[in-house]
Amino acid sequence: MPVIEIDSARVDYAARSGLPLPSGGGEARSLLFLHGGFGSSSQLWTSTMAALPPQYHAYAVNNFVRSDPPPLGYNVTEFARRAGGFIRALDLRRPVLAGHSMGGVVCLLTALMYPERVGGLVLVCTGASMRDHELGRQLLAEMKASTAPEQTIRSVSTHWFHCPPPPGFFDEYVALAIQAPWRALIDVQESLLATDLEDRLGEIEVPTLVVYGGHDRGRGPHNAETLLRGIHGSRAAPMPASGHSPMLETPDAFNAALHQFLETDVGSLEDTR
């Protein structure tokens, strides 16, 4: 996988090259995918990136595995600073940011910190705050008390699926996740619990797609409702058969919603610029 240096730290990422737009249409467009917490990685987005329309470049940063720690430690604000630095370092022209769970919070922060660098948001099973989020606090307590990280990761990760993920995915996910620094996972979860962006959602002015699973135990429909109320013009993409990971549980429905958003909401806006 390619590596780039951002703020003196080596950052590993996955990439997929897009094709030029049809004659006269300019350069290919870009998406930056951001994974969730608990040791997640770019692996989460492999099939989504492969299924994108051909005119899209796609990138997926690894924040926990194969990358150096951010300069000021593992927290969602530092991940947002890294995302902004990644966009600048690769000279991406206002990419769409797509983030799952923790990655969705990083998307929100990046859009607030660097509004001139972001062209759209895809917020997947995430929320603007963790007010009254008992499961999040419970999982943090389990991690702090754990003496068996692999067993804990397996236990925590069972909360993310209502439908079975693709064959082999879960074991591969765990094998990657346990390579992450254990303290980093705890620190990021603490930063998530401390982050509350509900009162700042009105500052976001880019096309936004809010994806949520009907059986999501991590970030349920009420979190999506808060995002939809707060971000003017945002569009809902409910995944009624899915849990916390619709890109893996119901990929056809997820990809259809994503591609339509890219074509109608983001594409039409870019055509007017």
Helices and strands as residue ranges (DSSP letters): E 3-6, E 9-16, E 29-34, G 42-45, H 46-50, E 56-61, H 76-89, E 96-100, H 102-113, G 115-117, E 120-124, H 134-145, H 149-157, G 158-160, H 169-177, H 182-194, G 198-203, E 208-213, H 221-230, E 235-239, H 246-249, H 251-261, I 262-266, H 267-271
